[in-house]
């Protein structure tokens, strides 16, 4: 918080990008989804096969989700497809 000329406190927003435990921005939502899916997987596997199998399945699902997030995060917040090659655009305008 900083003070302006009139003496009122002014909030200037986040000075740094949002990050929690190395996970940035929009990937936080994906991390929460991965943990939630692993928890639901734990419940399903523990009912079907037992608690040990449920625990192992939960760990595997959480790790796969978090590793996927870290790999996607290396590409940046805005994943862009970068096409390789040279493209020639013809007939963009009709000659009249």
C-alpha positions in Angstrom: 0.0 0.0 0.0 1.2 3.4 -0.9 -0.1 6.8 0.0 -1.3 9.3 -2.7 -1.2 13.1 -2.5 -4.4 13.3 -0.4 -3.1 10.8 2.1 -5.4 7.9 1.2 -3.8 4.4 0.9 -3.8 3.1 -2.7 -3.4 -0.6 -3.6 -1.4 -0.9 -6.7 -1.9 -4.6 -7.3 0.5 -7.5 -7.4 4.0 -6.5 -8.2 5.0 -10.1 -9.1 3.1 -12.8 -11.0 1.0 -15.1 -8.9 3.0 -18.2 -7.9 2.5 -20.9 -5.3 5.1 -23.6 -4.6 6.6 -23.2 -8.1 3.3 -23.4 -9.9 2.4 -20.2 -11.8 -0.8 -18.4 -12.8 -3.4 -20.4 -14.6 -1.6 -23.7 -13.8 -2.8 -23.4 -10.2 -6.3 -24.3 -11.3 -4.9 -27.4 -13.1 -2.9 -28.4 -10.0 -6.0 -28.2 -7.8 -7.9 -30.3 -10.4 -5.0 -32.9 -10.5 -5.0 -33.2 -6.7 -8.8 -33.5 -6.7 -8.8 -36.2 -9.3 -6.2 -38.1 -7.4 -8.3 -37.9 -4.2 -11.4 -39.2 -6.1 -9.1 -41.9 -7.6 -8.0 -42.9 -4.0 -11.6 -43.3 -2.9 -12.5 -45.4 -6.0 -9.4 -47.6 -5.8 -9.7 -48.1 -2.1 -13.3 -49.2 -2.4 -12.5 -51.6 -5.3 -9.0 -52.9 -4.4 -8.1 -51.8 -0.9 -6.5 -48.9 0.8 -2.9 -49.6 -0.2 -3.9 -49.8 -3.9 -5.9 -46.6 -3.4 -2.9 -44.8 -1.9 -0.6 -45.9 -4.7 -3.1 -44.8 -7.3 -3.5 -41.5 -5.6 0.3 -40.9 -5.6 0.6 -41.9 -9.2 -2.3 -39.7 -10.4 -1.0 -36.7 -8.4 2.6 -37.1 -9.7 1.4 -37.5 -13.3 -0.7 -34.4 -13.0 1.9 -32.3 -11.4 4.7 -33.4 -13.8 2.4 -32.6 -16.7 1.8 -29.1 -15.2 5.6 -28.5 -14.8 6.2 -29.6 -18.4 3.5 -27.3 -19.8 4.6 -24.5 -17.6 8.0 -24.6 -19.2 6.3 -23.6 -22.5 5.0 -20.4 -20.9 1.6 -19.1 -19.7 0.3 -18.9 -23.2 0.9 -22.1 -25.1 1.4 -21.2 -28.7 1.7 -23.5 -31.7 4.7 -22.5 -33.7 4.4 -23.7 -37.2 7.6 -24.4 -39.0 8.0 -23.6 -42.6 7.3 -20.7 -45.0 3.7 -19.9 -45.9 2.8 -18.0 -49.1 -0.7 -16.4 -49.0 -2.2 -15.9 -52.5 -5.3 -14.2 -53.6 -5.9 -12.3 -50.3 -7.8 -9.7 -52.4 -9.8 -10.2 -55.5 -8.8 -8.2 -58.4 -11.7 -6.3 -59.9 
